[in-house]
Amino acid sequence: MVTTTRRDDMTWFACEACGLLFDDRADAETHERSCEGDEPDYLQ
């Protein structure tokens, strides 16, 4: 499940498995479906 957080006066959507932040809920949900739960290989 994607969680919502506020940072820098913006709403961000985080993957619960790895913590990667997205500015779009649909992108976060798409990522989370294929996330293996490891730390992301790229910068957040």
N, C-alpha and C positions, 0 to 999 in steps of 0.2 A: 504494500500500500504506500502511496506517495504521501509524504508529509509536507505541510506548508510552514514556511518560516519567513520572518521579516528581517531584512538586512539592507542597509543603505537606502532606507525609505522605499524599498521595493518588496514585493512578494515573490518568494522563490519556492520552488517545488523540489523536494529532496527525495532521492531514492533511499528507502529505508535500509536496503542491503549494503550499499557502499557509501552513501552520503553525498553522492554527486548532486550538484545543484543545477536546476534548469529554470529558465524564466517562462517556460510554457508547460502547462500541466500535461498536455498530450505528449510532448517530447519526453517528459519524465516517466509517464506511464509506459510508453513504448520501450524506453531504456530498461525500466525495471522488469519487464517481462523476459528480457534476455540477460539480465544481470546475474553474474555468478556469485556476487557478494564480496568479491575482492576489492581492494582499494583501486580506484581508477588509474589507468596507465597514463593519463594526461592531466594537465592542470585544470583545476576547477575555476 
